[in-house]
Amino acid sequence: MERILVTGGAGYIGTHLVEQLLSQGHFVRVIDNGTFGLSGLRPFYGFNRFEMQKGDIQITAHLRKAVNNIDKVVHLAGIVGNPACSFDKDICNEVNVVATKRIFDVAAKGNVKHILFASSCSVYGYGDEVFTEESKLNPVDYYAETKVKGEAIAQSYQDDLAVTLCRFSTVFGASRRMRFDLAVNGMTASAVNRGKCVIYGGQQW
Ligand SMILES: NC(=O)c1ccc[n+]([C@@H]2O[C@H](COP(=O)([O-])OP(=O)(O)OC[C@H]3O[C@@H](n4cnc5c(N)ncnc54)[C@H](O)[C@@H]3O)[C@@H](O)[C@H]2O)c1
């Protein structure tokens, strides 16, 4: 059994990840400030291998408490997507960049052995080719810029602990914390509720 901290564990991806980690027999702690509520984690309250910490990744004291006795961290928490990030770039920078640095700092000083950082395929921008880890980064919006900065922070800690960067593509499907700002989910919701599936551009694949 490993002891795993999931930041942003109450979110769209996090609520699923928590379920999977618990079903694999791990101890899971979540730190999340509940921006979209915490009800997606309700099924796990009462499990003796689950701990919920309502807290903010911007606050060092909250992070220290969160990483206490933790082996591995999955860092999902953040302000997600360009519309949300552009709404207030300063806050987005504080949460996605400054707090990411703080998490790596606190983890490196504690006993954490491994951190996974949730980056995004948006670091590649647009292009016709198939992108790989070797492709040149081309962030075309503020959200993507914060992910590129987050990756650089993560890489700068590689001598202190094991670091994994994952550049997720756009996730789709149902979750306990539903997101309808994602392309396929938005199209599906619009098709069901309005009888229309709106696609901007039309040439993308
Ligand atoms: N969903 C996707 O398609 C997708 C694609 C690429 C990358 N990602 C990345 O994966 C991660 C998770 O995405 P998601 O879709 O689950 O988003 P989400 O918005 O559902 O989850 C983010 C969670 O972070 C929490 N959070 C935000 N600010 C916080 C703070 N200051 N302190 C503590 N918690 C805070 C929110 O309350 C929320 O529960 C993000 O880092 C995102 O950039 C997601």
PDBQT file of the ligand as one rigid body, heavy atoms in Angstrom, charges set to zero:
ROOT
HETATM    1  N1  LIG A 301      -9.880  17.541 -18.118  1.00  0.00    +0.000 N 
HETATM    2  C1  LIG A 301      -9.051  17.627 -19.145  1.00  0.00    +0.000 C 
HETATM    3  O1  LIG A 301      -9.436  17.367 -20.310  1.00  0.00    +0.000 OA
HETATM    4  C2  LIG A 301      -7.615  18.027 -18.931  1.00  0.00    +0.000 A 
HETATM    5  C3  LIG A 301      -6.755  18.059 -20.042  1.00  0.00    +0.000 A 
HETATM    6  C4  LIG A 301      -5.414  18.427 -19.850  1.00  0.00    +0.000 A 
HETATM    7  C5  LIG A 301      -4.933  18.709 -18.583  1.00  0.00    +0.000 A 
HETATM    8  N2  LIG A 301      -5.800  18.672 -17.528  1.00  0.00    +0.000 N 
HETATM    9  C6  LIG A 301      -5.249  18.988 -16.205  1.00  0.00    +0.000 C 
HETATM   10  O2  LIG A 301      -5.674  18.004 -15.260  1.00  0.00    +0.000 OA
HETATM   11  C7  LIG A 301      -5.885  18.599 -13.984  1.00  0.00    +0.000 C 
HETATM   12  C8  LIG A 301      -7.298  18.271 -13.486  1.00  0.00    +0.000 C 
HETATM   13  O3  LIG A 301      -8.249  18.764 -14.420  1.00  0.00    +0.000 OA
HETATM   14  P1  LIG A 301      -9.825  18.563 -14.224  1.00  0.00    +0.000 P 
HETATM   15  O4  LIG A 301     -10.431  18.463 -15.571  1.00  0.00    +0.000 OA
HETATM   16  O5  LIG A 301     -10.076  17.480 -13.213  1.00  0.00    +0.000 OA
HETATM   17  O6  LIG A 301     -10.220  20.011 -13.624  1.00  0.00    +0.000 OA
HETATM   18  P2  LIG A 301     -11.183  20.406 -12.412  1.00  0.00    +0.000 P 
HETATM   19  O7  LIG A 301     -11.377  21.889 -12.504  1.00  0.00    +0.000 OA
HETATM   20  O8  LIG A 301     -12.420  19.562 -12.424  1.00  0.00    +0.000 OA
HETATM   21  O9  LIG A 301     -10.331  20.039 -11.136  1.00  0.00    +0.000 OA
HETATM   22  C9  LIG A 301      -9.408  20.927 -10.550  1.00  0.00    +0.000 C 
HETATM   23  C10 LIG A 301      -9.591  20.847  -9.050  1.00  0.00    +0.000 C 
HETATM   24  O10 LIG A 301      -8.600  21.719  -8.454  1.00  0.00    +0.000 OA
HETATM   25  C11 LIG A 301      -9.207  22.343  -7.330  1.00  0.00    +0.000 C 
HETATM   26  N3  LIG A 301      -8.503  23.593  -7.034  1.00  0.00    +0.000 N 
HETATM   27  C12 LIG A 301      -8.444  24.718  -7.803  1.00  0.00    +0.000 A 
HETATM   28  N4  LIG A 301      -7.729  25.662  -7.190  1.00  0.00    +0.000 NA
HETATM   29  C13 LIG A 301      -7.330  25.138  -5.997  1.00  0.00    +0.000 A 
HETATM   30  C14 LIG A 301      -6.565  25.642  -4.905  1.00  0.00    +0.000 A 
HETATM   31  N5  LIG A 301      -6.070  26.895  -4.912  1.00  0.00    +0.000 N 
HETATM   32  N6  LIG A 301      -6.341  24.826  -3.838  1.00  0.00    +0.000 NA
HETATM   33  C15 LIG A 301      -6.862  23.568  -3.818  1.00  0.00    +0.000 A 
HETATM   34  N7  LIG A 301      -7.599  23.048  -4.819  1.00  0.00    +0.000 NA
HETATM   35  C16 LIG A 301      -7.825  23.814  -5.899  1.00  0.00    +0.000 A 
HETATM   36  C17 LIG A 301     -10.662  22.592  -7.748  1.00  0.00    +0.000 C 
HETATM   37  O11 LIG A 301     -11.503  22.765  -6.622  1.00  0.00    +0.000 OA
HETATM   38  C18 LIG A 301     -10.966  21.327  -8.563  1.00  0.00    +0.000 C 
HETATM   39  O12 LIG A 301     -11.581  20.353  -7.754  1.00  0.00    +0.000 OA
HETATM   40  C19 LIG A 301      -5.657  20.103 -14.169  1.00  0.00    +0.000 C 
HETATM   41  O13 LIG A 301      -4.345  20.422 -13.738  1.00  0.00    +0.000 OA
HETATM   42  C20 LIG A 301      -5.784  20.307 -15.665  1.00  0.00    +0.000 C 
HETATM   43  O14 LIG A 301      -5.029  21.410 -16.121  1.00  0.00    +0.000 OA
HETATM   44  C21 LIG A 301      -7.121  18.334 -17.670  1.00  0.00    +0.000 A 
ENDROOT
TORSDOF 0
